[in-house]
Amino acid sequence: MKIDDIIRESKPYLISAFIVGLCCTGQWWVHVFWGNPVIERFPAFPYAPTLWILGYFFGLRVGLFALVLSLLFMVVFTPNFLELHPLPAKIGVPVLIVIGLLAISAVKKALVRERRAREAQSNFMAMMAHEFKNPLAVLEASAYSMAMATDPDLAKDRLRNHSRAIDDMSGILNRMLEVDSIEGQKIRVEPKSFQIRGLLLDIIDDFPATGRIDLHCAFKKTMTSDPVLLRRILTNLVDNALKYGAKEGQVKLTVVPERRLLKLGMAFRCVNQMGQVGIPDRTQIFSKYYRASDATSVRGAGLGLWLSREFVDALSGVIRLEEGRGEVSFYVWIPDLSK
């Protein structure tokens, strides 16, 4: 074994010995200045929390080593240690520390397993995305090539159907990748100043059925928030309204300034006429993978509203379902960080 390996492996033990020595010195000073009653009252302090912390950062072996070393230090350096504590304390405190170290070790192993499982899942999702997107691109190119060689009118319809199916698969795949990237992690918020109406017009332009979206935004105000997250929120809501609302029905998108809890912000509403699916279950609407029982014929993975709620929470906003007569309305309030 090389010297560097020996130094690296012995470093946790040396650090633990130093910290245990500090604990022993601190208890000795307590004995000098306050007397034995304080030590008798708190026999496990500061050893128990210190040893648990060492066990968490350096592992069970280092924690047990520190426990044995602390007992030796107390016997050698603490005056009257053997007579100072009663027998239950002499036995109970080390047992309590060992139980704590075992529990911490088990929790740490579980966290390591969870992290490895999450990394494996992320690697699988990345691999699946790569393996799916390349064939989808080939399908799209092949569909276009076949359309060029057939009747133009017939080819136009077939090409539209092919493109819609490919877009649906790509959209579901992108949603799943987005969920995998943010699940269990803190969403990064990057506030910027942007014009609200311009953002809404850009969102509407992303949809082929722009004629079905009725925008109500009479002002040209700016706000400070994360425009990327806000765009994802509203895009998901509009997409759901177009898919699950009444066929060929209008989707109303409105925005007005609104103050909540003395904080100024913007209130967005996305309203659509009720479709065949009806009103979703209020208790599950923002649950991951939730889809209404009558919505199986509509493309989707049940992730859009869950993602929207996660983004709204990251922006310290509010999102809720509002029901009206024959309408489904989603309300979103986002604080203006410039105010």
Buried (B, 14 or more C-beta within 10 A) or exposed (E): EEEEEEEEEEEBBEBBBEBBBEBBEBBBEBBEEEEBEEBEEEBBBBBBEBBBBBBBBBBBEBBBBBBEBBBEBBEEBBEEBEEBBEEEBBEBBBEBBBEBBBEBBEEBEEEEEEEEEBEEEBEEBEEBBEEBBEEBEEBBEEBEEEBEEEEEEEBEEBBEEBBEBBBEBBBBBEBBBBBBEBEEEEBEBEBEEBBBBEBBEEBBEEBEEEEBBEBEBEEEEBBBBBBBBBBBBBBBBBBBBBBBBBEEBBBBBBBEBBEEEEEEBBBBBBBBBBBEBEBBEEEBBBEBEBBBEEBEEBEBBBBBBBBBBBBBEBBBBBBBBEEEEEBBBBBBBBBBBEE
